[in-house]
Structure formats: C-alpha cells, structure tokens
Amino acid sequence: MQGKESFIGPEEIIRKKSEYLIPCVYHFYKEPMQVVRGEGQYLFDHQDKRYLDFYGGVSVLNAGHCHPEIVDKICEQVKTLQHTTTIYLTQPIVDLAERLAQITPENLKKSFFCASGSEANEGALLLAQIYTGKHEFLSLYNGLHGRTKLTMSITGLKFWRTDSNPVGGISFVPDAYCYRCNFNLKYPDCNIECAKQIEKIIETSTSGEIAAFIAEPIQGNGGIITPPDEYFKVVREILDKYGILFITDEVQTGFGRTGKMFAIEHSGVKPDIMTFAKSISNGTPVGGFITSDKIAASYTRPGASTFGGNPVTSVSALARSEEQRQFHLIENAKKMGAHLKEKLKELQDKHILIGDVRGKGLMLGAELVNQGKEPAVQETDIILEYMKDKGVLIGKTGANRNVLAFQPSLIITEDNIDELVDVLDGALCYVEKHKE
C-alpha cells in the first residue's frame, strides 16, 4: 500500500480532473476525500479514515471490496493469460456462459459478452431488431439504460439525456411510480393503470413496428422506483398481444441485489432478453445479454467485443458467483434488506422529510420531500455530506436527485445497518434543526 506521503490528496485530484478530464466526469461532495483502499464493506481515504460503504460502486460490489478469493483468482489469471479476444478459444468465457444459463430464467440460454451495461443494452436492442425485423422501441419514464447513442435516447431521465439529437422511433410509457402516480391514483385501487396505458400508446403513438419494450425491474437512477409485482404481468400480456419482445435491464438489479437472483423473478414474468453488468464480476468490467435459442439463432453475421468475455473478467465473474453461493449472499440480501427497510420506515415515522421508502432486498430508496411533496434537493446534498463526514457513504438518485439510495455489498451485517441508521437519523435531525 502507498504511504500517506505519496497520495496527492483531493485538491490536487480535482485540479487534475479540471485540466485533463472532460467536464461531464463529475463527483460527489463539496469536500470530497481521496479513496485509496477498499476492504469488505469499507473504504479508506488518503488519511486512512474508514467509511462504511452503503453504495457499493452503485450495485457493483455485491461480494464487497477486494474480496480475497476473487482477487486471488484474478491475479492467477492475469499471470497466466490476460487477454486474447474471442477469435481464439479460451475456457473461462464458455464456463461463464454455462453458469449464466444455469441461474437465469429457464428460457434464457445463449449469451453475448461485452464490457459495460451500456454496451449490453445497446446489443440487446440490436438483437431485438434483428430477430423481429421491426425498428421501434418502448421505454419507461425515469429509466436509465446507458450512455451510448441509442441507450441514451431510450433513457427517460433528463439528467442523463445529454444528446441534443436523440434517435427517433422511441415511445415512452408511464412507469409504476406509485408515490407520484402519473394518474393521481392509489395502489391497488388503480388497477395498474400505468401498465394498461402502454396499449393506448402503442395504438396512438407508434407505427406498430415495435421490436421491444425495455425496462429495469426496479428503476435505479430513476429513484429506486419499485412497481407492484403484478405490474410486469399486465405489461407482458400487452406485449404478447402485439408481438413485442421484453428486455429486462438487470444491470443494477441482478445477481442477488433484491433478494432474488434477478429482480424480474419477483413478478414471475420471463423476459425474452436479459441484460447484465455491474455486480456480475464484483468490479471488473463485464457486461452482456442472454436470450433464448430461438432469438439467438437470428444473430448470425460476425460480431465481436474486444474485451467481452476476457479471461480475467470471466474468471472474476465465476469467482464472484461461487462466493455468492457459498456464503448465501442472496439470502443475506433478503434478510438484511428487510431489516434495513424496517429501520428506514421507523425513521420515516420520525422525520417528515422522508416522504417514501421503497425497494426490495438491498436496493432501497428514501425519497426526501418538503411540504407538498416538493423534492428536497438541497437537503439531500446536505445529508450526504454530513454522513460522509461521519464515515458513512450512500447514494442519491431520482429525476430531481432527492432520493437517498442504499445499495451496499450483500455481506453487510445488522451492526452495519444500525450504524447507518444512527448516522442518518443524526443527519435528518441536523437538517431539520437548521431549517427552523
């Protein structure tokens, strides 16, 4: 490990960022720290201050930072064969594909690997067009699917749509944002009107030549928006009626995060294509999509990804899968998620600033609001800064960036949750006191 004297510090990093990085590369906090080390559910800064990490690289580090067994497998692979690309035969890529076929919904079998979630979604959308021969897409309000041309165009969040000339042929449909219902209805009396509106949009706003509907089972950057379990059942019936494929974007929600292997499993609906990235390899860059034999058979022209299925990233993903199985991380996500949600709801009863608590497993959000559900944007930033100073890191999401996001490693304990809740309680009290 580097000595403290060799770290350049936050101020110099910010100076170099300003000089050498494109300005879109932003960071959290008015007074950020320089992160230099990770271990389990903790991060350490350049002054060796420890932080309880409740954001986990945004749903990436399901097995924790620098997991020893995973790191050992990565190092062993780097020393023997680091890279070849898919034009040569290597074993890790096919072993990983086989593992995915074993753990994804039973209709999914054949994978394509790339290096990020954006690429995964871009590839899945292309596959849908190839298979169906159709060209339009449906996407949800408040969805985020990537930073490439098409995936940015299909993103329903203004914050992430920086392209001034988006791709056409995309129709956005209402999401199941029950706290801020698009129709001013209440669940369950609403009869899932948001889902039923999809048919009306198909009939009135499209050519009818729709290749696929893409959706996150829980909308991460949208604000941990969590639909009722029956939502996707209603959606699936409409899609089947019109011959539209369903792509589930599991980039944030996959691999145990929500208390099931994949979040779409909560609904009992089987997707036609599933995309994945982030936590599949616990920190090395892997993305991809998986589909059925029938749909996969339509993609026959040569395709490749220079780093997709790389021996190192594939071995990392396989090692993460084994650690997840051996240490029952999905079960822990379900158990700890229930405990954390209960504690957050207790804080909601105590603090008027928390308008809603939602999510599943260890993908939870708390939406902060002022009177009349006005997004508490400044308060959110104050809370994040306060908690960072106290040694706890969380995220913020939502269209207005006013939703506290809790997406820690799946190895966290009740003591970790109690520490988080205690610090969050203090942060809320601090904000409320200074608003008086």
N, C-alpha and C positions, 0 to 999 in steps of 0.2 A: 504494500500500500504506500502511496505517496506520503511524504512528510508534509506537515501542515505548511511549512515554509514554501513548498513548491506549488501550492494552489494559488491561482491568480486572483480569486475572490469574485464576488458578484458584480462589483462595479466595473472591473476590467472585462468580464464576460459581456456585460451589457454594452460596453464601449465597442468591443469587437463585433458583437451582433449588429450594432448600428452601422459599422463600417463595412462588414463583409457579408451579411445575410440579407436576403430580400425582406422588406418590412413586414410581410404577411406572417413571418415566423414570430409569433407573439409569446408572452409568458405570463404566468400568474404573479400576483402580489406587487404591491408598491415597493416593498422592501424584500426582494427575493433572496433566497440562500443559494449557495453553490452546492449541488448534490454531488457527492463523491463516492458513496458506497451504499449498497443495499444488502440486507440480510433478513430473510423471512418476511415478516410483515413490517419491517422497519427500514427507513432510510436514514442516512447520516450526512451532515453537511461538512463543509471545509473546516469547521471548528469542532468537529466530532459531536455536534449536538444531534440527539436521536429524535426521529419523528415517527409516529405511528401512521403508517400509510393506509388511508382508507379510500384511496382512489385507484391504486394498483395499476398505474400506467393506463388508465381508462379501460378496465376489464381485461388487461393483458396477463398479469402475473397471478394466475389462479393458484399456482403452487408456491408463491412467494418469491422474493428477490433472491437470485443467485442460489437456487436450490442445489445443494451439494451433489446429489446423484445426477441431476440433469446437467449440471456444469461439467461433471466428470465425463459423461457420455459425449458432450460437445467437444471437450478438449481431446479426447481419444480419437474422435472422428477427424478433427482438424489436423491432427498429427499423421493421419494415415491417408485420407483422401478428402480434400476440402471442396473441390468443385470439378464438374465435368460438363454439365448441361445434359439435357435429355437425349441428345443424339448418341450417347453411349449408354450401355446398360449398367445400372447400379441397383443394389438391392433395397436400400432404405426407402426409395420412392414407392416401390410396389408394396413393401411391407406397410407403409403408412396408408396407402390407398386401401389395402385389405382391412386394416384396422378401422378406417372410416366406414367402410361398407358394413362392418360388424356392429357399429354403435349408432349409426344414423337410422332414421325410419326405414323400414324394410324394403320399400320400393326404390330406395336410392342405392346405387352401387358403383358407378364409374365417376372418377374424379379427374379434375384438371387443376394443377398447382401453379401458383404464381407467387408474388412477393408481398401483396398487400390486400386489404379489404376493398380498396377502390378498384384494383385490377380484377378482383374476384367478382364484384358486382358487374363491372363492365363486360367481363367474359360471359357471365350468366345471361345478361340481357342479349348479347350477341347470339348465344346458343338458342335462346327463345325465338329470335327472329329466324335463324336458320331452320329450326325444326318446324315452325308454324307457317313460314313464308309470309308472315304479317309484319308490320313495321311500327305500330303504335304501342304505347305503354300507359299503364295506370300506376299512380303512386299516391302516397298519403300526404296530407298536410303534416308538417312538422317532422317528416322523415329526413334522415341523412344517409346517403349511400356512397359518398366519395368525393374526390377532388379532380377526377378526370373529366373530360368534356361532357360525356353522356351522364355519368353518375352525378355530376354537379347539377346538370339540367333536370335530373329526376329527383333532386333533393328539394324538399318542401320547407326549407328554413332560409329566410332572407339572410341571416347571419353568415351562412356558408355558401350562398349563391353569388360568387364574385364575378362570374362570367357575364359580360354585358350582351352577349349574343347566344343565348341558350339554344339547345337543339329543340326542334319542333316535334309535334306528334305525341306530346305527353299531356295527359289529363290528370289533374289532381283531384282526389276524392277525400271526403271528411274522415278524419281519424277518430278513434274512440277516446276522446279526451273528456272523460266524464266530469271532471272538476270544472271544465269550461266548455260545456256541451255546445256544439255548433247550432243546436236546435232548441236550446233552453229547456231541455227535458231532463228527467231524472231517471237513473237506472234503478230498478229494472222495468219501470213503467214505460220506458222509452221504446221497448220492443226492438232495440238495436237499430234505430232509425238511421244511424250513421252508415251502417253496413248496407241497408236497403237503398240508400241514395246512390250507391255505386251503379245499380242498374239504370237509374234515371240518367246518370252522367254518360254511361255507355250509349244510351239511346239518343241523347241530345247533343253531346259534345265531341263525339268521335266519328270516324269513318266506319267503325265496326271492325276494322282490320287490326285488332289488338293482339299483340304477341303475348304479353304477360302483365301481371299485376305484381309489383314488388313491395314488400313491407317488412319492417322489423317487428317481431312478435311483441317486444317492448321497445318503445322509441327512446333510445338513449339520449342523444343530444337534443331531442325534442323536449326533454324534461322528464324522463322515466315514465312516459305515458303508457299506462298498462290497461289494455282493453279487457272487458269481461271475457271469460273463457269461451263463451258461445259466439263471440264476435266473428272469429275466423270460420266457424261452421256456416254461418249465414253467408259470409263472403264466398266461401268455396262453392256453395250451391249456385250462386250467381255466375261465378267464373266458369263452372262446368256447363251451365246453360249456354254460354256464349263461346265455348271452346277456347278459353283464355288460360294460359299457364299461371301457376302460382309460384313465385320465387320468394322464399323466406330468407331474409338477411339476418344471419346469426353471427355477424362479425363481433358484436358486443355481447350478445346473449348466450353464445354457445359454450359447450364443454363444462356444464355443471353450474354455471353462474346463477341460474334462477331456481336451483333445487331439482332440476331435471337435466339430463344431458343436453337437450336443446329446448329452448323456450317454447317452440311451436307445439311441443308434446303436451303442454298444459291444455291445449284446445282439442287434442285428439285428431287434428287435421294433418293429412300427409301432403307435403309440398311436392311439386314437380321438380324443382331445383332448389338446392340449399347452398348458400354461400357462407364462408367462414374465414377467419383470420385471427388476429389478436392472440387470444389465450391458447390457441391450438398448440403453440410451441413454447409458451411461457417467456416470450421475449425475443426470440429470433424471428426474422421477417418471413412469415409464411401466410399465404392466402390461397383460396381456391374455391371451387364449386363442385358439387356432386349431384348426379342426376340418375335417372333410370336407364336401363339398357336401351330401351326404345328411343328415348330422346337423344341419348349419347350417340346412337348409330347415325344420326343425321350430320354429325360434325366429322367429316372425313378429309377435308382439304388440310394440308400441312399446317400445324400450329405448334408454337413452342413458347416457352418462357425461359429466358437465360438463367434466371435464378430459381425458377419454380421447381420444387422437388429436389433442391440442392441436398447432397448427402448430409451436410451438417444440420440444416434446418429440419430435415426429415427425421434424423436421429433425435434431435431435440424434441420434436413433436411426439415421437414414440416414447421417449423417456418421460415426458410430462403425462402422457396417457397412463403409463404404468404407475407413476406416483399417485395419480388421482385415484386409480383403482385400489392400490394397496392401502392408502390412508383414508379412504372413504370420504373424499373431499365433497362429493355431491351431497352426501348425507349431512356433512357438516354445514354446507351452504344452506340447506333447508332448515336445519336446527338453529344455526346462528342467525340466519335471516329472520326467522320467526321471533327470536329474542330481540334482535335489533328493532324490528318493526314495532313490537310491543313497547319498547322503550321510547321510540320516536313518537308514538301515539300518546304516551304519557306526557312527553314534552309539548305536544300539540294541545293537550288539555290545559297545560300550564301557561303557554305562551301564545297570545293572539296572533303573533307574527307568522306562525305556521298555519297555512290555510289547508294543506292537504298532505297526507303521507300515502305513498303508493309504491308498487313494485312487487317483485317476487324474489325469494331467496336473498342472495347478497347483491341484488341490483335494486336499490331502494332510492327514493327521492322524497324530499320535503320541500314543497313549494312555499316560498315566503311571500306574504302579501300584506299590504296596508289596507286601510278601510276601503270597502267596495271591491275587494279582490284586485286592487291596483298592485302590479308587480313591484315587490320591494327590492329594487335593483341595487341601490346604494347600500342598503342593509346587508345584502348578500355578500358584497365585497368586503364589508367591514368584518363580517363573521368569519370569512375565510382567512383574512389577515390575522384576526385575533387568535383563531385556532392554530394557525401556523406558528405564531409566536409562543403558543403553549405546547407546541410539539405534536400537533395532530393535523394531518393533511386530508382534505376532502375535495370534491369537485363542485363545479357549478355548470348547469345545463339549462335548456329551455329556450324558447324563442326570445325571451327577454332576459335570459341569463339570471333568473331568480329562483332556480331550483337547486337546492343542495343535493349533491349526488354522492351516494355511498356505494362504492364498488371495490371493496377490499379483496385481498387474497383470500382464498377459501380455507386457509389454515388458521384464520383468526379465532380467538377464544372469547369466552364470556367476559373475562377480565379486560380484554381489549375493547369490547363493546362498552363496558361500564366506564372505562377511561374516556372513550369518545363522547359518550352521553354526558358525562360530568363536564367536560370541556365545552361541549355545545350548549349545555344549559348556562354555563357562565357567559358564553358569547352572546346568547339571546338576552340574558339579563343586562349585560353591558350595553347592547344596542337599545333596549327598551329604556334604560336609565337615561341615556344621552338623548333620547327623543323627547323626554318630558320637558 
